[in-house]
Amino acid sequence: MEQEEKPSKETLKQWSNDPNNWIWGMFYYNPKDKRIFPPKKNPWMGWTVNFANPKSIIVFIIIFLLLIFSLPIIFGH
């Protein structure tokens, strides 16, 4: 299996700044980007999910379900 070359920091920055990679300006969707959690448009705000990466979606769903199922335990209902 051929290993893909990692994109440069400049390429990653271009992808993040490209409005075509953001659906409604909020949801990051870039099939070229293999990162599971790329930084948001403003990196100081944290990370987002790359909805073009199936692994990202699976991790997002798992985290979401863990959160939902832990709420009754936390609040005792």
N, C-alpha and C positions, 0 to 999 in steps of 0.2 A: 504494500500500500504506500502510495506516494504521500509524503508529509507536506502539507501546505506551508508556505512561508507566512510568518506572522506579519500583519500589516504594521507599517511604521506609525509612530506617534502622530505624524502629520496626517496620514491617511485616516487614522481614528478620529482626529480632530475635524477633518473635512466631513466625515460621515456624520458626526454629531451635529455639525453646523448646517448640514444640508436639509432644508425644509422638506424635501421629497422623502426623507427617511422618517418623518414624523407625521402620523395620522392625526388630524385635528390639532396639531401642535402639541399633543400630549403623549401619544403612544408611539414608541420607537419601533420601527419595522424596517430592518435592513438584512436581507438574506446573505449579503457578503460578510457581515459581521458575525463571527462565531462565538462572541462573548455571551455568557448567560445573563449577566447583569452589567450592562454598560452604564457609565455615568449619565445623569440627566443632562439636559442642555446647560444648566448651571451646575457644574460638578459639586459645588459646596452644598447642594440640596440632596445629595445622595445618589442612589442608583435607580435604574428603571429596568423593566423587562424588555428583552428584544423579542417581540411577538412573531418575528420571522424565524426564530430558532425554536424547533420543537422541544428541545431540552429546557429552554427557558420557560415555556408554557407549562411543562410538567412540574418543574420546581415551583413555579408560581401557584399552581393549583394545590400542590401538597402543602405549601406554607399557608395558603388561604384556608384549606380544610382544617389544618391543625389549629389555626386561630379560631375558627367557627366552633369546633368541637371543644376547645378549651374554655370558651366563655362561660358555659354553665358550671364548669368546675371552679372557675375563678370567682364567679358571683354566687355560687351555691344554689342554683336553681335546678 
